[in-house]
């Protein structure tokens, strides 16, 4: 047997092992790719990932029998949709300021969606019960939800707006319309402060428990 033949036989098992390893790598890569495809693309961060507090959103979903007549709103309602009591029952001056601001912001592609506006006492009571159940105490719930007797939503003097672009725009321009963020932990909550057009918005409370009205 020649030296060439002997060398070829000696190298054959090595090439076979390399081929097996390469084939295994290809199979594993294919399985990983299939798994990733099944999972789908990674979702973009939501508002709840960006903002602090109550999962970064106002409390608008409730367990109970309250309906649209109590102020519950579906998604996508704007400040111009006064067929909904949650919008139509807002204080007229607040609603006019919101619509003026929304018209100006609309030229920049910004839409004022109302997540919650006017609420009936029953709606507010239900929100408070749900908040106590979620946060574990009346004291902690009070940082996010007022009683029906003290809530500016029940009197029609407050509105919770979104999305993020709307909150950001109002944080910079709202004062010229008298629209002010009241609580540091609720960037979606706005109320009318007419004096803000001349003097700017007042300093915010950290949360509703610091508000003397509460």
Phi and psi in degrees as GROMACS dihedral restraints (atoms count N, CA, C in turn):
[ dihedral_restraints ]
;  ai    aj    ak    al  type     phi  dphi    fc
    3     4     5     6     1   -75.0    20    10
    4     5     6     7     1   161.0    20    10
    6     7     8     9     1   -64.4    20    10
    7     8     9    10     1   -36.1    20    10
    9    10    11    12     1   -60.8    20    10
   10    11    12    13     1   -46.1    20    10
   12    13    14    15     1   -62.9    20    10
   13    14    15    16     1   -42.2    20    10
   15    16    17    18     1   -62.9    20    10
   16    17    18    19     1   -41.7    20    10
   18    19    20    21     1   -66.1    20    10
   19    20    21    22     1   -37.9    20    10
   21    22    23    24     1   -63.9    20    10
   22    23    24    25     1   -43.2    20    10
   24    25    26    27     1   -65.9    20    10
   25    26    27    28     1   -35.0    20    10
   27    28    29    30     1   -67.8    20    10
   28    29    30    31     1   -33.5    20    10
   30    31    32    33     1   -83.5    20    10
   31    32    33    34     1   -18.3    20    10
   33    34    35    36     1   -59.4    20    10
   34    35    36    37     1   -46.5    20    10
   36    37    38    39     1   -61.4    20    10
   37    38    39    40     1   -34.7    20    10
   39    40    41    42     1   -64.8    20    10
   40    41    42    43     1   -44.3    20    10
   42    43    44    45     1   -65.6    20    10
   43    44    45    46     1   -35.5    20    10
   45    46    47    48     1   -63.9    20    10
   46    47    48    49     1   -42.2    20    10
   48    49    50    51     1   -64.5    20    10
   49    50    51    52     1   -41.7    20    10
   51    52    53    54     1   -61.5    20    10
   52    53    54    55     1   -41.6    20    10
   54    55    56    57     1   -62.5    20    10
   55    56    57    58     1   -40.3    20    10
   57    58    59    60     1   -64.3    20    10
   58    59    60    61     1   -43.6    20    10
   60    61    62    63     1   -63.0    20    10
   61    62    63    64     1   -44.2    20    10
   63    64    65    66     1   -61.6    20    10
   64    65    66    67     1   -42.8    20    10
   66    67    68    69     1   -62.3    20    10
   67    68    69    70     1   -39.0    20    10
   69    70    71    72     1   -64.5    20    10
   70    71    72    73     1   -40.7    20    10
   72    73    74    75     1   -61.8    20    10
   73    74    75    76     1   -42.3    20    10
   75    76    77    78     1   -61.8    20    10
   76    77    78    79     1   -43.4    20    10
   78    79    80    81     1   -63.7    20    10
   79    80    81    82     1   -45.8    20    10
   81    82    83    84     1   -61.6    20    10
   82    83    84    85     1   -42.3    20    10
   84    85    86    87     1   -62.1    20    10
   85    86    87    88     1   -40.1    20    10
   87    88    89    90     1   -64.7    20    10
   88    89    90    91     1   -41.0    20    10
   90    91    92    93     1   -63.9    20    10
   91    92    93    94     1   -41.0    20    10
   93    94    95    96     1   -64.3    20    10
   94    95    96    97     1   -42.0    20    10
   96    97    98    99     1   -62.1    20    10
   97    98    99   100     1   -41.5    20    10
   99   100   101   102     1   -64.2    20    10
  100   101   102   103     1   -39.2    20    10
  102   103   104   105     1   -64.3    20    10
  103   104   105   106     1   -41.8    20    10
  105   106   107   108     1   -65.4    20    10
  106   107   108   109     1   -40.4    20    10
  108   109   110   111     1   -61.6    20    10
  109   110   111   112     1   -37.9    20    10
  111   112   113   114     1   -68.0    20    10
  112   113   114   115     1   -34.4    20    10
  114   115   116   117     1   -72.6    20    10
  115   116   117   118     1   -26.6    20    10
  117   118   119   120     1    82.6    20    10
  118   119   120   121     1   177.5    20    10
  120   121   122   123     1   -70.1    20    10
  121   122   123   124     1   152.7    20    10
  123   124   125   126     1   -70.5    20    10
  124   125   126   127     1   126.8    20    10
  126   127   128   129     1   -67.7    20    10
  127   128   129   130     1   151.1    20    10
  129   130   131   132     1   -70.8    20    10
  130   131   132   133     1   154.7    20    10
  132   133   134   135     1   -59.7    20    10
  133   134   135   136     1   138.1    20    10
  135   136   137   138     1   -93.1    20    10
  136   137   138   139     1   173.0    20    10
  138   139   140   141     1   -58.9    20    10
  139   140   141   142     1   -33.4    20    10
  141   142   143   144     1   -67.7    20    10
  142   143   144   145     1   -19.6    20    10
  144   145   146   147     1   -84.0    20    10
  145   146   147   148     1   -16.8    20    10
  147   148   149   150     1   -99.2    20    10
  148   149   150   151     1   -41.8    20    10
  150   151   152   153     1   -96.7    20    10
  151   152   153   154     1   150.1    20    10
  153   154   155   156     1   -81.2    20    10
  154   155   156   157     1   178.4    20    10
  156   157   158   159     1    88.6    20    10
  157   158   159   160     1  -141.7    20    10
  159   160   161   162     1   -70.1    20    10
  160   161   162   163     1    72.2    20    10
  162   163   164   165     1    51.7    20    10
  163   164   165   166     1    27.3    20    10
  165   166   167   168     1    69.7    20    10
  166   167   168   169     1    27.7    20    10
  168   169   170   171     1  -151.8    20    10
  169   170   171   172     1   157.8    20    10
  171   172   173   174     1   -71.6    20    10
  172   173   174   175     1   155.9    20    10
  174   175   176   177     1   -80.9    20    10
  175   176   177   178     1   111.3    20    10
  177   178   179   180     1  -125.7    20    10
  178   179   180   181     1   -11.1    20    10
  180   181   182   183     1  -104.8    20    10
  181   182   183   184     1   133.8    20    10
  183   184   185   186     1  -132.8    20    10
  184   185   186   187     1   154.6    20    10
  186   187   188   189     1   -99.6    20    10
  187   188   189   190     1   115.2    20    10
  189   190   191   192     1   156.3    20    10
  190   191   192   193     1  -167.5    20    10
  192   193   194   195     1  -100.4    20    10
  193   194   195   196     1    10.6    20    10
  195   196   197   198     1   -68.6    20    10
  196   197   198   199     1   150.1    20    10
  198   199   200   201     1  -132.9    20    10
  199   200   201   202     1  -170.6    20    10
  201   202   203   204     1   -59.5    20    10
  202   203   204   205     1   -29.8    20    10
  204   205   206   207     1   -65.2    20    10
  205   206   207   208     1   -21.4    20    10
  207   208   209   210     1   -91.5    20    10
  208   209   210   211     1    -3.8    20    10
  210   211   212   213     1   108.8    20    10
  211   212   213   214     1    -0.6    20    10
  213   214   215   216     1   -65.8    20    10
  214   215   216   217     1   132.9    20    10
  216   217   218   219     1  -118.4    20    10
  217   218   219   220     1   141.5    20    10
  219   220   221   222     1   -76.1    20    10
  220   221   222   223     1   170.5    20    10
  222   223   224   225     1   -65.6    20    10
  223   224   225   226     1   148.3    20    10
  225   226   227   228     1    86.7    20    10
  226   227   228   229     1     4.7    20    10
  228   229   230   231     1   -74.1    20    10
  229   230   231   232     1   136.3    20    10
  231   232   233   234     1  -110.1    20    10
  232   233   234   235     1   175.1    20    10
  234   235   236   237     1   -69.5    20    10
  235   236   237   238     1    -8.9    20    10
  237   238   239   240     1   -95.0    20    10
  238   239   240   241     1    -5.4    20    10
  240   241   242   243     1   -91.6    20    10
  241   242   243   244     1    74.3    20    10
  243   244   245   246     1   -84.3    20    10
  244   245   246   247     1    13.7    20    10
  246   247   248   249     1   -75.8    20    10
  247   248   249   250     1   -11.2    20    10
  249   250   251   252     1   -99.3    20    10
  250   251   252   253     1   128.9    20    10
  252   253   254   255     1   -55.2    20    10
  253   254   255   256     1   -32.6    20    10
  255   256   257   258     1   -61.7    20    10
  256   257   258   259     1   -23.0    20    10
  258   259   260   261     1  -100.2    20    10
  259   260   261   262     1   -48.6    20    10
  261   262   263   264     1   -62.8    20    10
  262   263   264   265     1   -28.7    20    10
  264   265   266   267     1   -90.3    20    10
  265   266   267   268     1     6.8    20    10
  267   268   269   270     1   -68.3    20    10
  268   269   270   271     1   154.8    20    10
  270   271   272   273     1   -53.1    20    10
  271   272   273   274     1   132.0    20    10
  273   274   275   276     1   -57.2    20    10
  274   275   276   277     1   -38.5    20    10
  276   277   278   279     1   -69.0    20    10
  277   278   279   280     1   -38.9    20    10
  279   280   281   282     1   -63.0    20    10
  280   281   282   283     1   -45.3    20    10
  282   283   284   285     1   -63.9    20    10
  283   284   285   286     1   -39.4    20    10
  285   286   287   288     1   -65.4    20    10
  286   287   288   289     1   -41.4    20    10
  288   289   290   291     1   -62.9    20    10
  289   290   291   292     1   -40.4    20    10
  291   292   293   294     1   -62.9    20    10
  292   293   294   295     1   -42.2    20    10
  294   295   296   297     1   -70.9    20    10
  295   296   297   298     1   -36.0    20    10
  297   298   299   300     1   -64.5    20    10
  298   299   300   301     1   -46.4    20    10
  300   301   302   303     1   -63.8    20    10
  301   302   303   304     1   -42.2    20    10
  303   304   305   306     1   -64.1    20    10
  304   305   306   307     1   -36.5    20    10
  306   307   308   309     1   -64.0    20    10
  307   308   309   310     1   -42.1    20    10
  309   310   311   312     1   -68.6    20    10
  310   311   312   313     1   -42.7    20    10
  312   313   314   315     1   -67.7    20    10
  313   314   315   316     1   -28.6    20    10
  315   316   317   318     1   -62.0    20    10
  316   317   318   319     1   -27.1    20    10
  318   319   320   321     1   -65.9    20    10
  319   320   321   322     1   -17.6    20    10
  321   322   323   324     1  -105.7    20    10
  322   323   324   325     1    13.8    20    10
  324   325   326   327     1    78.3    20    10
  325   326   327   328     1    19.4    20    10
  327   328   329   330     1  -104.2    20    10
  328   329   330   331     1   129.8    20    10
  330   331   332   333     1  -114.3    20    10
  331   332   333   334     1   135.7    20    10
  333   334   335   336     1   -91.2    20    10
  334   335   336   337     1   100.2    20    10
  336   337   338   339     1   -91.0    20    10
  337   338   339   340     1   133.7    20    10
  339   340   341   342     1   -95.5    20    10
  340   341   342   343     1   109.9    20    10
  342   343   344   345     1   -80.2    20    10
  343   344   345   346     1   -33.0    20    10
  345   346   347   348     1  -160.3    20    10
  346   347   348   349     1   136.6    20    10
  348   349   350   351     1  -126.2    20    10
  349   350   351   352     1  -118.6    20    10
  351   352   353   354     1   -63.9    20    10
  352   353   354   355     1   142.7    20    10
  354   355   356   357     1  -133.3    20    10
  355   356   357   358     1   143.5    20    10
  357   358   359   360     1   -72.8    20    10
  358   359   360   361     1   159.8    20    10
  360   361   362   363     1   -56.4    20    10
  361   362   363   364     1   -37.5    20    10
  363   364   365   366     1   -63.0    20    10
  364   365   366   367     1   -42.0    20    10
  366   367   368   369     1   -62.5    20    10
  367   368   369   370     1   -46.0    20    10
  369   370   371   372     1   -64.5    20    10
  370   371   372   373     1   -40.7    20    10
  372   373   374   375     1   -61.4    20    10
  373   374   375   376     1   -40.4    20    10
  375   376   377   378     1   -66.7    20    10
  376   377   378   379     1   -41.3    20    10
  378   379   380   381     1   -59.9    20    10
  379   380   381   382     1   -40.9    20    10
  381   382   383   384     1   -67.7    20    10
  382   383   384   385     1   -41.8    20    10
  384   385   386   387     1   -60.7    20    10
  385   386   387   388     1   -42.9    20    10
  387   388   389   390     1   -64.9    20    10
  388   389   390   391     1   -37.8    20    10
  390   391   392   393     1   -67.6    20    10
  391   392   393   394     1   -39.6    20    10
  393   394   395   396     1   -61.8    20    10
  394   395   396   397     1   -41.9    20    10
  396   397   398   399     1   -65.5    20    10
  397   398   399   400     1   -37.3    20    10
  399   400   401   402     1   -74.7    20    10
  400   401   402   403     1   -43.0    20    10
  402   403   404   405     1   -94.3    20    10
  403   404   405   406     1   -14.1    20    10
  405   406   407   408     1    92.5    20    10
  406   407   408   409     1    -6.1    20    10
  408   409   410   411     1  -159.5    20    10
  409   410   411   412     1   156.0    20    10
  411   412   413   414     1   -64.7    20    10
  412   413   414   415     1   -38.3    20    10
  414   415   416   417     1   -64.0    20    10
  415   416   417   418     1   -43.9    20    10
  417   418   419   420     1   -71.3    20    10
  418   419   420   421     1   -38.8    20    10
  420   421   422   423     1   -61.4    20    10
  421   422   423   424     1   -32.0    20    10
  423   424   425   426     1   -65.7    20    10
  424   425   426   427     1   -17.4    20    10
  426   427   428   429     1   -72.2    20    10
  427   428   429   430     1   -12.8    20    10
  429   430   431   432     1  -126.9    20    10
  430   431   432   433     1   -30.9    20    10
  432   433   434   435     1  -133.8    20    10
  433   434   435   436     1   126.9    20    10
  435   436   437   438     1   -86.5    20    10
  436   437   438   439     1   169.8    20    10
  438   439   440   441     1   -77.3    20    10
  439   440   441   442     1   164.9    20    10
  441   442   443   444     1   -63.4    20    10
  442   443   444   445     1   -28.2    20    10
  444   445   446   447     1   -75.4    20    10
  445   446   447   448     1   -24.2    20    10
  447   448   449   450     1  -115.2    20    10
  448   449   450   451     1   -12.8    20    10
  450   451   452   453     1   -68.1    20    10
  451   452   453   454     1   127.8    20    10
  453   454   455   456     1   -68.3    20    10
  454   455   456   457     1   -15.6    20    10
  456   457   458   459     1   -67.7    20    10
  457   458   459   460     1   -40.3    20    10
  459   460   461   462     1   -65.6    20    10
  460   461   462   463     1   -34.1    20    10
  462   463   464   465     1   -83.8    20    10
  463   464   465   466     1    -4.6    20    10
  465   466   467   468     1    81.8    20    10
  466   467   468   469     1    18.3    20    10
  468   469   470   471     1  -103.9    20    10
  469   470   471   472     1    11.2    20    10
  471   472   473   474     1  -144.6    20    10
  472   473   474   475     1   153.1    20    10
  474   475   476   477     1  -144.3    20    10
  475   476   477   478     1   141.6    20    10
  477   478   479   480     1  -104.9    20    10
  478   479   480   481     1   120.6    20    10
  480   481   482   483     1  -116.2    20    10
  481   482   483   484     1   158.6    20    10
  483   484   485   486     1  -157.1    20    10
  484   485   486   487     1   177.9    20    10
  486   487   488   489     1   -80.1    20    10
  487   488   489   490     1  -158.6    20    10
  489   490   491   492     1   -58.8    20    10
  490   491   492   493     1   -41.4    20    10
  492   493   494   495     1   -59.2    20    10
  493   494   495   496     1   -36.4    20    10
  495   496   497   498     1   -66.5    20    10
  496   497   498   499     1   -46.8    20    10
  498   499   500   501     1   -60.8    20    10
  499   500   501   502     1   -41.7    20    10
  501   502   503   504     1   -65.4    20    10
  502   503   504   505     1   -43.1    20    10
  504   505   506   507     1   -63.3    20    10
  505   506   507   508     1   -44.2    20    10
  507   508   509   510     1   -69.4    20    10
  508   509   510   511     1   -31.4    20    10
  510   511   512   513     1   -63.7    20    10
  511   512   513   514     1   -26.0    20    10
  513   514   515   516     1   -97.5    20    10
  514   515   516   517     1   -30.8    20    10
  516   517   518   519     1  -121.7    20    10
  517   518   519   520     1    -6.8    20    10
  519   520   521   522     1   -60.9    20    10
  520   521   522   523     1   -33.8    20    10
  522   523   524   525     1   -58.6    20    10
  523   524   525   526     1   -34.7    20    10
  525   526   527   528     1   -69.0    20    10
  526   527   528   529     1   -12.8    20    10
  528   529   530   531     1  -106.5    20    10
  529   530   531   532     1     0.4    20    10
  531   532   533   534     1    79.2    20    10
  532   533   534   535     1    15.8    20    10
  534   535   536   537     1  -101.1    20    10
  535   536   537   538     1   119.7    20    10
  537   538   539   540     1  -128.1    20    10
  538   539   540   541     1   141.9    20    10
  540   541   542   543     1   -76.6    20    10
  541   542   543   544     1   132.3    20    10
  543   544   545   546     1  -100.4    20    10
  544   545   546   547     1   -35.4    20    10
  546   547   548   549     1  -120.3    20    10
  547   548   549   550     1   133.6    20    10
  549   550   551   552     1   -62.6    20    10
  550   551   552   553     1   -29.0    20    10
  552   553   554   555     1   -90.3    20    10
  553   554   555   556     1     1.2    20    10
  555   556   557   558     1  -131.5    20    10
  556   557   558   559     1    79.7    20    10
  558   559   560   561     1   -68.0    20    10
  559   560   561   562     1    -8.0    20    10
  561   562   563   564     1   -93.1    20    10
  562   563   564   565     1   -13.8    20    10
  564   565   566   567     1   -91.9    20    10
  565   566   567   568     1   120.4    20    10
  567   568   569   570     1  -128.5    20    10
  568   569   570   571     1   145.2    20    10
  570   571   572   573     1  -134.5    20    10
  571   572   573   574     1   163.2    20    10
  573   574   575   576     1   -87.2    20    10
  574   575   576   577     1   126.4    20    10
  576   577   578   579     1  -130.1    20    10
  577   578   579   580     1    89.1    20    10
  579   580   581   582     1   -54.6    20    10
  580   581   582   583     1   -33.8    20    10
  582   583   584   585     1   -65.6    20    10
  583   584   585   586     1   -15.8    20    10
  585   586   587   588     1   -65.0    20    10
  586   587   588   589     1   -23.1    20    10
  588   589   590   591     1   -64.8    20    10
  589   590   591   592     1   -25.6    20    10
  591   592   593   594     1  -104.4    20    10
  592   593   594   595     1   -33.2    20    10
  594   595   596   597     1  -118.3    20    10
  595   596   597   598     1    -1.3    20    10
  597   598   599   600     1    83.4    20    10
  598   599   600   601     1   165.4    20    10
  600   601   602   603     1   -70.6    20    10
  601   602   603   604     1   145.9    20    10
  603   604   605   606     1   -69.2    20    10
  604   605   606   607     1   163.6    20    10
  606   607   608   609     1   -59.2    20    10
  607   608   609   610     1   141.1    20    10
  609   610   611   612     1   -79.9    20    10
  610   611   612   613     1   149.8    20    10
  612   613   614   615     1   -78.5    20    10
  613   614   615   616     1   150.1    20    10
  615   616   617   618     1   -62.8    20    10
  616   617   618   619     1   -40.1    20    10
  618   619   620   621     1  -160.9    20    10
  619   620   621   622     1   172.6    20    10
  621   622   623   624     1   -59.4    20    10
  622   623   624   625     1   -22.5    20    10
  624   625   626   627     1   -67.0    20    10
  625   626   627   628     1   -17.0    20    10
  627   628   629   630     1   -89.7    20    10
  628   629   630   631     1    -9.4    20    10
  630   631   632   633     1   -79.5    20    10
  631   632   633   634     1   120.8    20    10
  633   634   635   636     1   -58.1    20    10
  634   635   636   637     1   -25.7    20    10
  636   637   638   639     1   -66.1    20    10
  637   638   639   640     1   -23.3    20    10
